[in-house]
Amino acid sequence: MSKFKIIAFFVLGFIVYKVFVAVKDFEVGLDKRIEKVEALGIGEEEEVIGLMMYLGDPEDLLLVEHLLVKNRSKCLDMKKNAEEVSNAYYECAKLNAIVKDGKIITVVEELEVL
């Protein structure tokens, strides 16, 4: 019976060790993933002009896509061209948006429709 107890203690010790290592590795891995996400960054919040594409019923439009545009006239030209070839609803607007690498990541607020 004493050999059984010794083997049981070794098995129990091994299980406790494996659980400890798994928890420790998970925490270290989690820290590394958090550092990677923080290094990517969200971007900067800016006031920009964007071409917005909406789909759906006129009463219930859903923003599907947005495009950063340099100026008002360029946006209006792009809107005109897009409406000729598509059934979607387009809108040029001055936006408060999060911008990264010349792209709109998230629209925070629509300030004014142009």
MDTraj code that builds the backbone (N, CA, C; nanometers):
import mdtraj as md
import numpy as np

residues = "MET SER LYS PHE LYS ILE ILE ALA PHE PHE VAL LEU GLY PHE ILE VAL TYR LYS VAL PHE VAL ALA VAL LYS ASP PHE GLU VAL GLY LEU ASP LYS ARG ILE GLU LYS VAL GLU ALA LEU GLY ILE GLY GLU GLU GLU GLU VAL ILE GLY LEU MET MET TYR LEU GLY ASP PRO GLU ASP LEU LEU LEU VAL GLU HIS LEU LEU VAL LYS ASN ARG SER LYS CYS LEU ASP MET LYS LYS ASN ALA GLU GLU VAL SER ASN ALA TYR TYR GLU CYS ALA LYS LEU ASN ALA ILE VAL LYS ASP GLY LYS ILE ILE THR VAL VAL GLU GLU LEU GLU VAL LEU".split()
xyz = np.array([
    [0.0809, -0.1193, 0.0000],
    [0.0000, 0.0000, 0.0000],
    [0.0855, 0.1259, 0.0000],
    [0.2022, 0.1233, 0.0595],
    [0.2872, 0.2420, 0.0647],
    [0.3390, 0.2789, -0.0744],
    [0.3644, 0.1749, -0.1615],
    [0.4081, 0.2051, -0.2982],
    [0.2968, 0.2774, -0.3737],
    [0.1738, 0.2384, -0.3486],
    [0.0599, 0.3023, -0.4121],
    [0.0500, 0.4488, -0.3705],
    [0.0706, 0.4797, -0.2412],
    [0.0659, 0.6166, -0.1928],
    [0.1761, 0.7012, -0.2553],
    [0.2964, 0.6454, -0.2664],
    [0.4083, 0.7185, -0.3254],
    [0.3785, 0.7503, -0.4719],
    [0.3278, 0.6520, -0.5450],
    [0.2938, 0.6738, -0.6866],
    [0.1817, 0.7761, -0.6982],
    [0.0840, 0.7682, -0.6097],
    [-0.0268, 0.8640, -0.6113],
    [0.0233, 1.0051, -0.5842],
    [0.1170, 1.0231, -0.4889],
    [0.1744, 1.1551, -0.4602],
    [0.2518, 1.2077, -0.5810],
    [0.3276, 1.1227, -0.6481],
    [0.4004, 1.1645, -0.7678],
    [0.3041, 1.2074, -0.8795],
    [0.1992, 1.1301, -0.8992],
    [0.1005, 1.1635, -1.0023],
    [0.0309, 1.2949, -0.9678],
    [-0.0085, 1.3098, -0.8423],
    [-0.0727, 1.4331, -0.7977],
    [0.0216, 1.5521, -0.8118],
    [0.1463, 1.5360, -0.7736],
    [0.2457, 1.6419, -0.7890],
    [0.2664, 1.6791, -0.9349],
    [0.2696, 1.5783, -1.0225],
    [0.2865, 1.6038, -1.1646],
    [0.1676, 1.6824, -1.2210],
    [0.0469, 1.6466, -1.1785],
    [-0.0734, 1.7175, -1.2239],
    [-0.0716, 1.8622, -1.1767],
    [-0.0355, 1.8850, -1.0500],
    [-0.0277, 2.0209, -0.9969],
    [0.0769, 2.1011, -1.0743],
    [0.1909, 2.0415, -1.1037],
    [0.2965, 2.1076, -1.1807],
    [0.2459, 2.1453, -1.3201],
    [0.1784, 2.0539, -1.3896],
    [0.1286, 2.0811, -1.5248],
    [0.0248, 2.1941, -1.5245],
    [-0.0626, 2.1953, -1.4239],
    [-0.1616, 2.3023, -1.4130],
    [-0.0914, 2.4357, -1.3905],
    [0.0078, 2.4387, -1.3026],
    [0.0828, 2.5609, -1.2756],
    [0.1514, 2.6122, -1.4016],
    [0.2167, 2.5247, -1.4762],
    [0.2863, 2.5644, -1.5994],
    [0.1864, 2.6147, -1.7032],
    [0.0730, 2.5490, -1.7161],
    [-0.0278, 2.5905, -1.8138],
    [-0.0809, 2.7301, -1.7817],
    [-0.1091, 2.7558, -1.6548],
    [-0.1581, 2.8874, -1.6141],
    [-0.0517, 2.9932, -1.6369],
    [0.0709, 2.9632, -1.6009],
    [0.1806, 3.0590, -1.6188],
    [0.2025, 3.0890, -1.7672],
    [0.2044, 2.9871, -1.8528],
    [0.2234, 3.0077, -1.9958],
    [0.1079, 3.0852, -2.0568],
    [-0.0123, 3.0604, -2.0098],
    [-0.1284, 3.1343, -2.0596],
    [-0.1143, 3.2819, -2.0272],
    [-0.0746, 3.3139, -1.9038],
    [-0.0590, 3.4537, -1.8648],
    [0.0507, 3.5212, -1.9447],
    [0.1614, 3.4535, -1.9685],
    [0.2705, 3.5108, -2.0469],
    [0.2246, 3.5305, -2.1912],
    [0.1567, 3.4310, -2.2473],
    [0.1059, 3.4423, -2.3837],
    [0.0054, 3.5546, -2.3978],
    [-0.0795, 3.5719, -2.2978],
    [-0.1787, 3.6776, -2.2990],
    [-0.1107, 3.8137, -2.2964],
    [-0.0074, 3.8293, -2.2142],
    [0.0665, 3.9545, -2.2085],
    [0.1286, 3.9881, -2.3435],
    [0.1832, 3.8877, -2.4112],
    [0.2442, 3.9107, -2.5428],
    [0.1395, 3.9527, -2.6447],
    [0.0214, 3.8901, -2.6418],
    [-0.0846, 3.9265, -2.7354],
    [-0.1349, 4.0676, -2.7087],
    [-0.1456, 4.1066, -2.5820],
    [-0.1884, 4.2421, -2.5477],
    [-0.0864, 4.3430, -2.5979],
    [0.0421, 4.3140, -2.5838],
    [0.1463, 4.4035, -2.6337],
    [0.1367, 4.4199, -2.7847],
    [0.1086, 4.3112, -2.8581],
    [0.0953, 4.3198, -3.0033],
    [-0.0220, 4.4091, -3.0429],
    [-0.1351, 4.3936, -2.9750],
    [-0.2524, 4.4744, -3.0057],
    [-0.2251, 4.6208, -2.9756],
    [-0.1602, 4.6498, -2.8645],
    [-0.1289, 4.7873, -2.8299],
    [-0.0297, 4.8479, -2.9279],
    [0.0627, 4.7666, -2.9797],
    [0.1606, 4.8156, -3.0764],
    [0.0939, 4.8521, -3.2085],
    [-0.0131, 4.7828, -3.2449],
    [-0.0837, 4.8145, -3.3693],
    [-0.1484, 4.9525, -3.3622],
    [-0.2003, 4.9861, -3.2495],
    [-0.2622, 5.1169, -3.2307],
    [-0.3966, 5.1274, -3.3005],
    [-0.4782, 5.2162, -3.2534],
    [-0.6105, 5.2362, -3.3108],
    [-0.6041, 5.3393, -3.4226],
    [-0.5331, 5.4446, -3.4067],
    [-0.5300, 5.5534, -3.5029],
    [-0.5651, 5.6824, -3.4323],
    [-0.5767, 5.7890, -3.5103],
    [-0.6055, 5.9198, -3.4526],
    [-0.7442, 5.9649, -3.4932],
    [-0.8108, 6.0322, -3.4038],
    [-0.9427, 6.0852, -3.4334],
    [-0.9260, 6.2185, -3.5045],
    [-0.9868, 6.2305, -3.6215],
    [-0.9730, 6.3508, -3.7027],
    [-1.1073, 6.3904, -3.7623],
    [-1.1148, 6.5155, -3.8060],
    [-1.2305, 6.5627, -3.8800],
    [-1.1952, 6.5512, -4.0277],
    [-1.2674, 6.4666, -4.1006],
    [-1.2353, 6.4376, -4.2411],
    [-1.3624, 6.4395, -4.3255],
    [-1.3430, 6.4327, -4.4573],
    [-1.4544, 6.4197, -4.5505],
    [-1.4555, 6.2769, -4.6003],
    [-1.5742, 6.2172, -4.5996],
    [-1.5841, 6.0782, -4.6404],
    [-1.7027, 6.0530, -4.7308],
    [-1.6858, 5.9570, -4.8209],
    [-1.7954, 5.9098, -4.9051],
    [-1.8539, 5.7873, -4.8366],
    [-1.9807, 5.7944, -4.8016],
    [-2.0474, 5.6891, -4.7261],
    [-2.1408, 5.6125, -4.8189],
    [-2.1405, 5.4794, -4.8079],
    [-2.2309, 5.3955, -4.8866],
    [-2.3266, 5.3252, -4.7925],
    [-2.4557, 5.3423, -4.8186],
    [-2.5608, 5.2832, -4.7371],
    [-2.6419, 5.1843, -4.8211],
    [-2.6890, 5.0783, -4.7588],
    [-2.7780, 4.9820, -4.8221],
    [-2.9004, 4.9629, -4.7347],
    [-3.0103, 4.9207, -4.7977],
    [-3.1313, 4.8905, -4.7230],
    [-3.2469, 4.9775, -4.7654],
    [-3.3560, 4.9668, -4.6897],
    [-3.4747, 5.0480, -4.7147],
    [-3.4441, 5.1936, -4.6817],
    [-3.5150, 5.2862, -4.7474],
    [-3.4918, 5.4284, -4.7166],
    [-3.5139, 5.4644, -4.5694],
    [-3.6049, 5.3914, -4.5029],
    [-3.6297, 5.4204, -4.3614],
    [-3.5256, 5.3569, -4.2707],
    [-3.4580, 5.2525, -4.3199],
    [-3.3656, 5.1768, -4.2353],
    [-3.2336, 5.1535, -4.3104],
    [-3.1582, 5.2595, -4.3327],
    [-3.0323, 5.2483, -4.4057],
    [-2.9219, 5.1969, -4.3143],
    [-2.8353, 5.1129, -4.3710],
    [-2.7246, 5.0537, -4.2972],
    [-2.5938, 5.0966, -4.3630],
    [-2.5050, 5.1582, -4.2869],
    [-2.3750, 5.1979, -4.3385],
    [-2.2935, 5.0733, -4.3684],
    [-2.2543, 5.0578, -4.4951],
    [-2.1823, 4.9383, -4.5374],
    [-2.0348, 4.9688, -4.5592],
    [-2.0052, 5.0857, -4.6161],
    [-1.8676, 5.1167, -4.6501],
    [-1.8450, 5.2664, -4.6412],
    [-1.7203, 5.3042, -4.6132],
    [-1.6834, 5.4456, -4.6087],
    [-1.5448, 5.4615, -4.6689],
    [-1.5241, 5.5773, -4.7317],
    [-1.3990, 5.6032, -4.8013],
    [-1.3517, 5.7437, -4.7692],
    [-1.2265, 5.7565, -4.7294],
    [-1.1671, 5.8860, -4.7019],
    [-1.1412, 5.9576, -4.8327],
    [-1.1839, 6.0837, -4.8435],
    [-1.1688, 6.1633, -4.9654],
    [-1.0953, 6.2916, -4.9305],
    [-1.0128, 6.3403, -5.0250],
    [-0.9285, 6.4568, -4.9977],
    [-1.0077, 6.5859, -4.9807],
    [-1.1072, 6.6094, -5.0687],
    [-1.1812, 6.7347, -5.0590],
    [-1.3265, 6.7156, -5.0997],
    [-1.4031, 6.8208, -5.0823],
    [-1.5469, 6.8183, -5.1051],
    [-1.5815, 6.7905, -5.2516],
    [-1.5143, 6.8594, -5.3449],
    [-1.5467, 6.8428, -5.4869],
    [-1.5148, 6.7021, -5.5364],
    [-1.4037, 6.6442, -5.4896],
    [-1.3679, 6.5072, -5.5264],
    [-1.4748, 6.4106, -5.4752],
    [-1.5225, 6.4327, -5.3559],
    [-1.6250, 6.3469, -5.2973],
    [-1.7539, 6.3545, -5.3780],
    [-1.7948, 6.4748, -5.4159],
    [-1.9187, 6.4902, -5.4919],
    [-1.9079, 6.4262, -5.6303],
    [-1.7906, 6.4359, -5.6939],
    [-1.7689, 6.3683, -5.8224],
    [-1.7773, 6.2169, -5.8070],
    [-1.7124, 6.1645, -5.7043],
    [-1.7151, 6.0202, -5.6805],
    [-1.8571, 5.9729, -5.6495],
    [-1.9326, 6.0535, -5.5751],
    [-2.0710, 6.0187, -5.5416],
    [-2.1552, 6.0102, -5.6680],
    [-2.1389, 6.1074, -5.7576],
    [-2.2144, 6.1099, -5.8828],
    [-2.1839, 5.9853, -5.9662],
    [-2.0555, 5.9517, -5.9794],
    [-2.0161, 5.8331, -6.0562],
    [-2.0693, 5.7045, -5.9932],
    [-2.0637, 5.6943, -5.8621],
    [-2.1093, 5.5737, -5.7929],
    [-2.2599, 5.5555, -5.8075],
    [-2.3354, 5.6627, -5.8005],
    [-2.4805, 5.6533, -5.8117],
    [-2.5244, 5.6118, -5.9518],
    [-2.4419, 5.6409, -6.0523],
    [-2.4751, 5.6021, -6.1898],
    [-2.4658, 5.4513, -6.2113],
    [-2.3778, 5.3845, -6.1388],
    [-2.3544, 5.2419, -6.1621],
    [-2.4061, 5.1528, -6.0489],
    [-2.4673, 5.2113, -5.9465],
    [-2.5086, 5.1314, -5.8315],
    [-2.6458, 5.1746, -5.7819],
    [-2.7145, 5.0830, -5.7155],
    [-2.8444, 5.1143, -5.6560],
    [-2.8336, 5.1535, -5.5095],
    [-2.7128, 5.1582, -5.4568],
    [-2.6929, 5.1946, -5.3167],
    [-2.7130, 5.3447, -5.2993],
    [-2.7335, 5.3869, -5.1752],
    [-2.7462, 5.5283, -5.1424],
    [-2.6095, 5.5794, -5.0984],
    [-2.5618, 5.6874, -5.1601],
    [-2.4312, 5.7452, -5.1282],
    [-2.4500, 5.8828, -5.0687],
    [-2.3554, 5.9198, -4.9838],
    [-2.3618, 6.0487, -4.9156],
    [-2.2209, 6.0977, -4.8881],
    [-2.1956, 6.2238, -4.9208],
    [-2.0701, 6.2868, -4.8830],
    [-2.0937, 6.3577, -4.7500],
    [-2.0030, 6.3405, -4.6572],
    [-2.0246, 6.3988, -4.5251],
    [-1.8924, 6.4377, -4.4604],
    [-1.9018, 6.5393, -4.3769],
    [-1.7894, 6.5754, -4.2915],
    [-1.8039, 6.4898, -4.1671],
    [-1.6981, 6.4156, -4.1341],
    [-1.7050, 6.3171, -4.0281],
    [-1.6023, 6.3430, -3.9192],
    [-1.6345, 6.2998, -3.8023],
    [-1.5371, 6.2858, -3.6960],
    [-1.5077, 6.1364, -3.6929],
    [-1.3865, 6.0961, -3.7370],
    [-1.3574, 5.9539, -3.7559],
    [-1.2174, 5.9198, -3.7067],
    [-1.1978, 5.7924, -3.6794],
    [-1.0651, 5.7414, -3.6444],
    [-0.9984, 5.7005, -3.7746],
    [-0.8827, 5.7626, -3.8025],
    [-0.8116, 5.7428, -3.9286],
    [-0.6755, 5.6824, -3.9005],
    [-0.6394, 5.5805, -3.9803],
    [-0.5076, 5.5188, -3.9693],
    [-0.4580, 5.4857, -4.1092],
    [-0.3376, 5.5268, -4.1411],
    [-0.2741, 5.4995, -4.2698],
    [-0.3599, 5.5448, -4.3872],
    [-0.4246, 5.6596, -4.3760],
    [-0.5042, 5.7138, -4.4851],
    [-0.6364, 5.6437, -4.5078],
    [-0.6846, 5.5682, -4.4093],
    [-0.8123, 5.4976, -4.4207],
    [-0.8977, 5.5261, -4.2985],
    [-1.0281, 5.5341, -4.3211],
    [-1.1205, 5.5512, -4.2095],
    [-1.1395, 5.4149, -4.1431],
    [-1.1045, 5.4063, -4.0172],
    [-1.1215, 5.2825, -3.9412],
    [-1.2625, 5.2757, -3.8827],
    [-1.3039, 5.3829, -3.8187],
    [-1.4359, 5.3884, -3.7552],
    [-1.4920, 5.5291, -3.7649],
    [-1.6193, 5.5386, -3.7956],
    [-1.6878, 5.6682, -3.7957],
    [-1.7388, 5.6925, -3.6547],
    [-1.6897, 5.7994, -3.5931],
    [-1.7321, 5.8331, -3.4579],
    [-1.8620, 5.9119, -3.4618],
    [-1.8664, 6.0145, -3.5510],
    [-1.9848, 6.0994, -3.5573],
    [-1.9921, 6.1627, -3.6959],
    [-2.1124, 6.1720, -3.7492],
    [-2.1338, 6.2409, -3.8750],
    [-2.1686, 6.3854, -3.8419],
    [-2.0808, 6.4789, -3.8795],
    [-2.0977, 6.6181, -3.8407],
    [-2.1903, 6.6944, -3.9341],
    [-2.1699, 6.6756, -4.0671],
    [-2.2462, 6.7550, -4.1641],
    [-2.2524, 6.6786, -4.2961],
    [-2.3700, 6.6775, -4.3564],
    [-2.3871, 6.6187, -4.4891],
    [-2.3574, 6.7271, -4.5916],
    [-2.2710, 6.6941, -4.6877],
    [-2.2326, 6.7934, -4.7895],
    [-2.3244, 6.7894, -4.9088],
])
top = md.Topology()
chain = top.add_chain()
for i, resn in enumerate(residues, 1):
    res = top.add_residue(resn, chain, resSeq=i)
    for name in ("N", "CA", "C"):
        top.add_atom(name, md.element.get_by_symbol(name[0]), res)
traj = md.Trajectory(xyz[None], top)
